[in-house]
Amino acid sequence: MIHSLFLINCSGDIFLEKHWKSVVSQSVCDYFFEAQEKAADVENVPPVISTPHHYLISIYRDKLFFVSVIQTEVPPLFVIEFLHRVADTFQVGSSNVGDTLPTGQLSNIPWRRAGVKYTNNEAYFDVVEEIDAIIDKSGSTVFAEIQGVIDACIKLSGMPDLSLSFMNPRLLDDVSFHPCIRFKRWESERVLSFIPPDGNFRLISYRVSSQNLVAIPVYVKHNISFKENSSCGRFDITIGPKQNMGKTIEGITVTVHMPKVVLNMNLTPTQGSYTFDPVTKVLTWDVGKITPQKLPSLKGLVNLQSGAPKPEENPSLNIQFKIQQLAISGLKVNRLDMYGEKYKPFKGVKYVTKAGKFQVRT
Amino acid sequence: PTAPMSAAPAYGEDKGGSAGPGEPEYGHDPASGGIFSSDYKRHDDLKEMLDTNKDSLKLEAMKRIVAMIARGKNASDLFPAVVKNVACKNIEVKKLVYVYLVRYAEEQQDLALLSISTFQRGLKDPNQLIRASALRVLSSIRVPIIVPIMMLAIKEAASDMSPYVRKTAAHAIPKLYSLDSDQKDQLIEVIEKLLADKTTLVAGSVVMAFEEVCPERIDLIHKNYRKLCNLLIDVEEWGQVVIISMLTRYARTQFLSPTQNESLLEENPEKAFYGSEEDEAKGAGSEEAAASTLPARKPYVMDPDHRLLLRNTKPLLQSRSAAVVMAVAQLYFHLAPKAEVGVIAKALVRLLRSHSEVQYVVLQNVATMSIKRRGMFEPYLKSFYIRSTDPTQIKILKLEVLTNLANETNIPTVLREFQTYIRSMDKDFVAATIQAIGRCATNIGRVRDTCLNGLVQLLSNRDELVVAESVVVIKKLLQMQPAQHGEIIKHLAKLTDNIQVPMARASILWLIGEYCEHVPRIAPDVLRKMAKSFTAEEDIVKLQIINLAAKLYLTNSKQTKLLTQYVLSLAKYDQNYDIRDRARFTRQLIVPSEQGGALSRHAKKLFLAPKPAPVLESSFKDRDHFQLGSLSHLLNAKATGYQELPDWPEEAPDPSVRNVEEEDLSLIETHVGLLGEYTEVPEWTKCSNREKRKEKEKPFYSDSEGESGPTESADSDPESESESGSKSSSDSGSEESSSESDNEDEDEDEEKGRGSESEQSEEEGEKRKTKKRKKVPEGQGEGSSSDEGSDSSSGSSESEVTSESEEEQVEPAARRRKTPPSSKSAPAAKEISLLDLEDFTAPSVQPVSPPTVVSSSLAADLEGLTLTDSALVPSLLSPVSSVGRQELLHRVAGEGLAVDYAFSRQPFSGDPHMVSVHIYFSNNSDNPIKGLRVGTPKLPAGISIQEFPEIESLAPGESATAVMGINFCDSTQAANFQLCTQNRQFYVSIQPPVGELMAPVFMSENEFKKEQGKLMGMNEITEKLTLPDSCRSDHVVVQKVTATANLGRVPCGTANEYRFAGRTLTSGSLVLLTLDARPAGAAQLTVNSEKMVIGTMLVKDVTQALTQ
């Protein structure tokens, strides 16, 4: 399927290669570089490139390109999925050659090694929900949905068999599972029943459909305008809490890609700090926490290139935030039971809500 | 202890010799810089580290070497130093050596062969992991000569008791196939066998092999179809993708199209929801057609197997793997009834949250699907809304989907969304949006005017690209109803003053020319301006100016005649020949001349014919003739190795081909081996093993039997309300009930299948097998049953020689005879030879105090004096027909010194592992040659030379003979060395035919048969041949065989059967050759040897000798 793999860094050095079949010369990457040049920015390099003798399928992760060489028909997602798994292991393992190689023990369960032993037996679950939203100019929601995951950190000895149940499992509209989960138990009882892998892994990802009204925890008042025939404009945004379920909204950042004609920005934040990069035209405002008594705002002037026409477009605002101890969908874990082992594990569940792709159009 | 010492010099001497090209720079090697950076010293420290006894140093060296490989640096010159560590006991070192071997074996085939025996031993290791890794490496070494070995190893591993090893066997199949496609037939046999395997571990891998080797052999799937469907959910993710894709193709050949029953839904109001406008039009037609043929055909009932596939793949839509979800989605798209396809939309939309590359692929597929089945994605319209942070290529694909999804109802929302996009900073995206608006305007009549007005507004946009794109789209829209849009054309005409984008200018000019009657006053003025700027315009604009001039000339010649002539004259001298041609052509057409008036009379018709409006359609239209999710679909071109998705058959092929007898199911592990003997799965004999295995095979998802009943029905609940959207829940009653009854049937089937697979019957099967096993005739090779050997003593007396567990068993008689484990390094063999002294030929000869010249007859005499009986016999049995003399040095090249050599086939006195080579010198020059001796040899790993004593002087015209010994280490690599005279050096090389690497042994017929019995399976190589007439007498056959190989004849009771035996010189491995000559020249040649490389080559050589 996959013939060869090349790892290429940002400056275009091929620093790692692996060949599963005969050796393919590095020069095949020239086609990739060509496409990269044409694409202008890294995000737009086509993931699949056809060359005279090969097909190149690539991914871009953590400032690295993983370029695979394919010779015959293969589902592109098969390769892309594989490359991402490779990239995942690169993230986990730090050095290129570890001190010990994995032993590759064969266990009865492909995802769990045999003979796991811990002195402290613990099972932690993080319910992480992200709100994807598009808010239009007037503040109304164009599109919103909740993307959730349950990440697990399981350090249990032996072969524990776990059952995780929810107070309100019907909330989960569309779920994808780690292979360890018994699908039929979920289908029939809405219980997650599984023998977990050892360590950290993603148990499920789910989506809470947009039919259920998604609570939007923040609002943004904005006034961004550019005057005709003048080399300046006004910029004024204020952030406030909306449906925050009584919790503190923290870790707020606002990122704005300003139009090309913007030379500089002279702004005053009421809280936090801001930066503007005149090269990439990216404005970043690190707000911090919202205190309802005094809403954070960022006001000031925008300097434009003199003589250039005023920009037609208004930039959209990308918002990041975090709310601890809250799953915005209302999902609640009911209980965790363990079978198959005798000891009593320590169990914990944590909830957090974040902004996902949260965009305010202006 | 002695081993490394004697090996070291050989490798040390090698250093300079094999240094290849390539940069000397690598890693943190201190030797790479500074004064020692010459090629000669390259990697010396690594070589030293590899030569030590310390595993930690070896490991460190191997890590650095593998890091070099990973960085694409050339490490090929380390091959000899690395390869000898292949037998290293340290598993970490071993693994890295394997990595190295797989990378460089192809480049250094001869050296790589040295490592083969290690893998062969590994293939019989009691540890399944070692067996598997040995097979993996063996099959990854792309050395054509080991193809037969790989083939045997794969066959053997395919019946291994460990599913992990069987899986590895499946992986090895495509590798062997790519190395030698002639093996296809044999490989198909293995695939067929592995397809019958019941374990989830093997299923994915064997289907992958099937797809690469014989995707056309769909018949192999029949019997395994239901099993594959049932195993699917427990197969690992990669396997699932491959199996699902293959089953999609299978289903297309075996079942009837489920859309046949679409007519049942005809009255259903849902219909409009699912079909797009065109679809409906088409659909209606085909329904009529279907209706006309329907009466003849019985009403469509879905084959239960078809339903089984749909039902068992559906849960996988919830896989975490995007590839699996896509695979199921395409299966549903290609195989499911229209009403059921909807379930895939939700899962595909979920993937849009994934990495951008995944989005890219998924969106391409959604784009294709949304043309055919718009309805299923409509509820998710907003999920395709575009964010400013999306990469452009994603934006454009989402736009494509949004455009496909736009219909009468949602078009206002879509257009409002498009309006936001037009203000984006990403101009490529804006251009695509304008085109999308154009497509919406064409497709949805109601909004055509709105769109047109919107586009006209864009004409005053500040961005020229936006304007240009708008002009192009407006032009296309106007062509649909030009009469009403004189104003817009006027507006466009004014734009020619400002807009510079060539494509836009050309579009405007074309519009004015085409509809000049709507703008009679402006058109000539535009032409006037254009004539002025003609020379400065782009080519594409110039062509349209000519076009405009011609059209105006034809309609309004009074005002434009001079202008036209002016333009044509300018064009006549243009630099571009297209433009010159066009000008000439146009002039001839429109200006009437004396000679050819015929065409110009029709000029108006030619230029101003009504033209069909362009169709604005998606580039994804009809892309679904490629299997979705495939590379070919993505590229919209057939990729190498793409398997067409067949059309549904008219008549369903016989469904009973998929019936499997229950017995078969439980007995899957028992079978007659491919080689004709019983290759048993011995693990059943061991209790603990069996338990382990059962655990392993227990599917994970389908918990306990008790539970599966109810969940099954929950699963088959047809498209529960929550899934296919509230609207489709009221499916027509008939459909509902029919599918329900289907389900019931299937449940029954399911029950049966389940019963047969239940543990109880499995156990019975096992018992049956154990019984059967006992019947296996003793002495039939037991395959790789090393495990069995160690726990059931009953069958162990006949077990193979090389199995390591075997060595522990003390069986003195067998032990004495036992050949030592084949080893590539001479010292190791030597060590063993001390134990087995008596087995070897004439080791007791003390080095004869060197006679300056040993004549061959003298050597024979000497031999006679010191013979032990084992050495005596061969000389009696094998005619000492030393292979003819071969040239070592031509007299011209040797400046008068001519040297020949011959393999004397006499034991080399001093070292029994050496091949004795006679060297014949003759001096053809006028001067005496002095000081003839061997210079520093540069030998490949393991090969060593015993030099002949120096010949002090050779007078002109005189000849002399000398004997030297070469230990070829059981390989056919050439020994390269220098012949030195007092003042000259000549490089020479001796390469032995494989037949010279052995010495005859005497054995009785019974002994022969016994030994042969131990060397079955992988160690047996067979070849069929036809003996020519000239080669049918006993004498000739024996003569030819013994001339080719230094083997001794073994007496034989049967006529027309010839047996020969020998041992390889270095390792003392037995080589047994049998020739079974039948009447009429047909013959079968068999070689049994644990040295499979030698065996293979010997078969080749002997066959050649016999058939010549």
Interface residues (C-beta under 8 A of the other chain):
Chain A: M1 I14 F15 L16 E17 K18 H19 K21 S22 V23 Q26 D41 E43 N44 P46 P47 V48 S50 Y55 S58 I59 Y60 R61 I70 Q71 T72 E73 V74 P75 P76 L77 F78 I80 E81 F82 H84 N96 V97 T100 L101 G104 L106 N108 I109 P110 D132 I134 D136 V142 F143 E145 Q147 D173 D174 V175 S176 F177 H178 P179 C180 R182 F183 K184 R185 E187 S188 I195 R202 S205 R207 S210 H257 P259 K260 P309 P311 E312 E313 N314 P315 S316 N318 K357 Q359 R361
Chain B: K63 V66 A67 A70 R71 G72 E92 K95 R103 E106 Q128 L129 R142 Y164 K175 S178 M208 E212 I233 E236 E237 W238 V241 S245 P315 Q318 S319 R320 S321 A322 A323 V325 M326 A327 K346 A347 R350 R353 H355 S356 E357 V358 Y360 V361 V362 K382 S383 Y385 R387 S388 T389 P391 T392 Q393 E417 T420 R423 S424 M425 N461 R462 D463 G629 S630 L631 S632 L634 L635 A637 A639 T640 G641 Y642 Q643 K692 E695 K696 F700 Y701 S702 D703 E707 S708 P710 T711 A714 D715 S722
